[in-house]
Amino acid sequence: MVRMTEEKHLPQIGEAQLKLLERLSNACAVSGDEGEVRKIVLEEIRPFSDEVNVDALGNVLATRRGSGELLMRVMLAAHMDEVGLMLTHDAGDGIYRFDTVGGVTAIDLPAKAVWVGKEHIPGVIGLKPLHLGNSDDQRKPVGLDDLRIDVGPVAGKVKVGDRAAFATVFSQQGGSLRGKALDNRLGVATLIELVKNSPSQIDLLVAFTVQEEIGLRGARVAAYAFNPDMAIILDSTPAYDLPTWDVDENVRYNTRLGKGPAIYVADSGTLYDPRLVRHLVETGEEHGIPYQIRQPGGGGTDAGAIHKQRMGIPSASISVPGRYHHSPASIVRLSDWQDTMDLVTAALFHLTPDILSGER
Amino acid sequence: MTELLPFLKELISAPGISGYESGVRPLIEKAWKPLTDKISVSKLGSLHGYQQGSGPEPRPSILVAVHMDAIGLMVNAIIDGFLRVTTIGGIDVRVLPGQMVTVHGRRDLPGMIVATPARLLPPSAQNIVVPLEYLLVDVGLLPEEVASLVRVGDPISFAQPPFETGGETLVGHTLDNRASMASLTHCLEILRTRPHFWDVWAVATVQEEVTFAGAFTSAFQLHPSLAVSIDVTFGSDPTSPGHLTYPMGKGPTLMWGPIVHPYLYKIIKRMAEQLEIPLSIEPAPHYSATDSDAMVLVAEGIPNLVIGIPLRYMHTPVEMVALKDITRAGRLVAEFIAQLDENFMDKLTWED
């Protein structure tokens, strides 16, 4: 739904955008091995950018200049990487030990299919049949030591050092999308659309970052390189809007699906710039775009590294809420993605230097 | 000839949890139609395929039972559009979080099993395996949509798509026991072109995973002279104790124990050696955990044989099986049936 009349180029989510998100979600880019997503990003943004390069850590840094001199330099960042696994030991006959990369929890690993390496070689993480254990076994949380990746008795193209990701194929169900790594391919897909539909009163400095999930490494050097006036980070944050164990009121939801983009005020890495938070909230109010304030608390985004770079960079984060991040699949709502796209676009079109002219 | 891999992929992609086998039964019926002389469905839903023997009437008969039911889940409550579930058949609750499923509501709905986040669980449920009662299925729809499409009692199937792995192996859910269904189909194919004196009843049983209801009732109805179960057994894998498992890809297993008639065991073992079909011997000191546990007790008692196909990660949605073992098990049973003659039952004895 187009809510604004003054902006002619509001990106709308249609077939092309969904197709792109699907490609991004099905691609594997475990932190440190972002090549597959980087390739898609470069292909998509090159025709729309004034300058594109891949930096020393593998970030894609692109510039799209506005019209005029001495424009506000606005950095937009979205991380390309996802959590996953790395094969660490070859036990023979197609069996491998592995370690986690980023916040994967062992609870999500038993009896899952995975794609190993750049060619997505299929494998499984099995679990001992319940018949061979006792009932105590089933009460013991599974640890990494109990698990192996098994690619079948003829290993073929798999080797120690390869990354593995959950083998989940993207799908749509009613108003929801389900896929792996929607944290943060949603941010990546949104940012690609923004590059294609950027406002002209600012210089857009776009970073598709690496290694967010293992320490915000890409964002740190990207922010240094750009040296922007401010930054907006696009990510996806957990929605814990599930029934509580006793079906009591859920007051620890973090965010809720269907309530629009989540605006950050405070997380474990950043106390967000109130001037930018205010700008985002007011943009939502003025244009009738749904938004929600993410419950202050843990977690974080690339802002944690960006806002402390150089002499300090005023930062904001906006997330599409999503359930079950870092598991085999996330479930998100299409309307939240569209509302996020609308809010960020409107906020950028209405961005003026005076928003940051007063003291924080 | 039915091509093994596409047939098996089709079989395991069809629903059919215990008690709700009507999703898979037509696929088996279609494959068996050209291989049998008549085909029927029992009162509880088991499929009976009949191949007439060449001997004069009254002929002895052999029943080969392969269960077609699958383990799965069932909706037992709906809360704000989320489903609470119970298990049908034996499932280690630790494999469930993050698992893709199909909810068979008013229409099939793709869903995902999730654990209630730790922050919404009581202190007593922290740092432990999240119990079944706190798992939910999310079908991605709004609460009002879910209310109109799903009811308590709807069956739920696993939805992990099948895929091939190295060394001619297949991964998927419900290979227990659809892998054996491919074996039995292969067996029927062989017997279609081989003379056999005995009548053959190929039976796709229901409800093995819960009560053996199919095996009890079909064995009673068909009243065979002998019965064979083909079922999967524990394949060696990196997570299981080696002494309780059998190598995958190195041939079927032949069970030895109180459920198995020693004469049948002796004959088929000798036959496998002559035909150079590799076998592992599977000692089962108490029960077989197959349809034979039921069939052996039917009417005045039926002598049984149990053939196993080693399978990794049993009762998870990523079971793994070697295709070679499937065809070998089918051939072994076919060869056994083909050598049954007029006097076989007279030779059947408990004494050496």
Interface residues (C-beta under 8 A of the other chain):
Chain A: A91 G94 I95 I107 D108 P110 A111 K112 A113 P122 G123 V124 I125 G126 L127 K128 P129 L130 H131 L132 G133 Q138 R139 K140 P141 V142 D146 L147 R148 D150 V151 G152 P153 V154 A155 G156 F166 A167 T168 V169 S171 Q173 G174 G175 S176 L177 R178 P238 Y240 L242 P243 T244 W245 D246 V247 N250 R252 G258 R323 Y324 S327 P328 A329 I331
Chain B: I79 D80 F82 G90 I91 D92 V93 R94 V95 P97 G98 Q99 M100 L109 P110 M112 V114 A115 T116 P117 R119 L120 L121 P122 A125 N127 I128 V129 V130 Y134 L136 D138 V139 G140 L141 L142 E145 Q160 P161 F163 E164 T165 G166 G167 T169 V171 F234 D237 P238 T239 S240 P241 L244 T245 M248 G249 A289 R312 Y313 M314 H315 T316 P317 V318 M320 A322
